[in-house]
Amino acid sequence: MPEIRTGCESGTLGCVDCKKRVSDTINIAFEPIREKRKVLEADTASVLKIIEHGEERAREVAASTMKDVHEAMKFG
């Protein structure tokens, strides 16, 4: 935010006020993440499904990568 930089450089914005503004902005930015975390904490079955899906997808990608590696290295 340009006004914060100007205030800091000119000395019209104190460090405590500056830090308060920054912390308020960070808290606002993280609020949706906190809400999503609450939802996920209450639904562990969905979290486990997400993890299982990710694990399955990672295996598929790894298998494809290893196939490419084997072909490149001319392994039978």
Helices and strands as residue ranges (DSSP letters): H 2-10, H 15-42, H 44-72
